[in-house]
Amino acid sequence: MQLLKEKIRNDGYYMTGEILKVDSFLNHQIDIALLNELGKEFKRRFNDVKIDKILTIEASGIGVAAITSLYFDNVPVLFAKKQNATNLSADTYNAEVFSYTKNKTNTIRVDKKYLKKGENVLIIDDFLAKGNAAIGLCSLAEQAGANVAGIGIVIEKSFQDGRKRLVEKGFKVESLARIKSINDGAIEFL
Amino acid sequence: MQLLKEKIRNDGYYMTGEILKVDSFLNHQIDIALLNELGKEFKRRFNDVKIDKILTIEASGIGVAAITSLYFDNVPVLFAKKQNATNLSADTYNAEVFSYTKNKTNTIRVDKKYLKKGENVLIIDDFLAKGNAAIGLCSLAEQAGANVAGIGIVIEKSFQDGRKRLVEKGFKVESLARIKSINDGAIEFL
């Protein structure tokens, strides 16, 4: 998606190693006009698939998922929680997800009430790197007996193996920007 | 706001004490059609105010803020982070916020790059109870020299003192549903 690639080139920047920062428009400050274009593009890519619900994970996935829902007839958005809280039900589907940016394992959870057998679920997230979060979200859907109708990713680090792991499990993955390499701040897209 | 009150009456439920659960439509599963109506209503209530940016806090505020931005010419949304991460800048405005639902104090942070002196900021959050989160968000804006143009809340627990604390500081607070009392599951609105 050309607009997104330009945004990444112009407004993204690099920290040490392979961490790309896009917090001016995606995961801290959010460019809502851009998110509308991402939502339209997800609809174009999953146009042939029936979607009953969008599943994402707090926090950065929520904005993308909410705006994307506008292009899927306002289907409900469900976001998995990373932390337990006194106001979360005890009756949850759980999955373990290791986060490299936070350097810890989170148990992600959704209330069993909100994922149902037979529902067609579109999984949306901001980044795909090693695929841990996406695999955790797929596991939550599968525990419920829901169908993972597709996985929509904003930015894929294609030099890591997340996509491969998901495709091997049979999932359809659509990433709006696929990064082949990052070298000294020079970014190459696939 | 009548639609929201009906939603709370029909789909909200109570846990022990004064915790109202609205996780079927607001802070776990999200009803996007409802959020559109909330966004329109925030625009109606802050129609006379110039807004440059919406400031909220992860995670439940993000969906409401993102959809609300659609009605304010797609102004950027900035969400304060509750946890430190290796990919967050070290140059942040910070505020301490005690969460009753999680029973712990979080340091909330925003990158200084994304809040500027003179910006007119609309603060959006899902709940207002004792006002700690909203006061923390106001503090972040004030540290930056930004103007808090208003505070928009989805559900206010008016039997707690959050609104009073904010109004005493001179802020304009608009809450779309104001709960006067909760007694044995019977909810009374103001």
Interface residues (C-beta under 8 A of the other chain):
Chain A: M15 I19 K21 D23 S24 H28 Q29 I30 D31 I32 A33 L35 N36 E58 A59 I62 G63 A65 A66 I67 S69 L70 N74 V75 P76 V77 L78 F79 K81 Q83 A85 T86 N87 L88 S89 T101 K102 N103 V110 D111 K113 Y114
Chain B: M15 I19 K21 D23 S24 H28 Q29 I30 D31 I32 A33 L35 N36 E58 A59 I62 G63 A65 A66 I67 S69 L70 N74 V75 P76 V77 L78 F79 K81 Q83 A85 T86 N87 L88 S89 T101 K102 N103 V110 D111 K113 Y114
